[in-house]
Amino acid sequence: MLAPKSEIETKTDCVFYWLDNAGTDKSVTSRTLKVQDADAYNALESYLPVNWKIGAEGTTVVDKNNAEINIE
């Protein structure tokens, strides 16, 4: 999802339902979410299912340049 923060903030409900059951099969050992940048992730975070958030086991969040995003 390479939408900027401003677009994410206006279309939030669809994100949760889009990812709700994604990456939940027992055979899945890793998942990667690609976002525009850290600001976009911050706008999106509260709408993400728990298993797609930074810090969830097996989850990596990267920016548009594939650099890992770590929010503290």
Backbone hydrogen bonds, N-H to C=O, Kabsch-Sander energy under -0.5 kcal/mol:
donor,donor_aa,acceptor,acceptor_aa,energy
7,E,4,P,-0.9
8,I,4,P,-2.0
9,E,5,K,-2.4
10,T,7,E,-0.7
11,K,7,E,-0.6
11,K,8,I,-1.3
15,V,12,T,-1.1
16,F,12,T,-0.9
17,Y,13,D,-1.4
18,W,14,C,-1.9
19,L,15,V,-1.9
20,D,16,F,-1.4
22,A,19,L,-0.8
24,T,21,N,-1.0
28,V,25,D,-2.0
31,R,58,G,-3.0
33,L,60,T,-2.6
34,K,32,T,-0.5
35,V,33,L,-0.5
35,V,62,V,-2.7
36,Q,1,M,-0.6
36,Q,3,A,-0.6
41,Y,37,D,-2.1
42,N,38,A,-2.6
43,A,39,D,-1.9
44,L,40,A,-1.6
45,E,41,Y,-2.7
46,S,42,N,-0.5
47,Y,44,L,-2.2
48,L,44,L,-0.6
48,L,45,E,-1.5
52,W,49,P,-2.1
53,K,50,V,-1.5
56,A,53,K,-2.3
59,T,56,A,-2.2
60,T,31,R,-2.4
62,V,33,L,-2.5
63,D,67,A,-2.3
64,K,36,Q,-1.5
66,N,63,D,-2.6
69,I,61,V,-3.3
70,N,68,E,-0.5
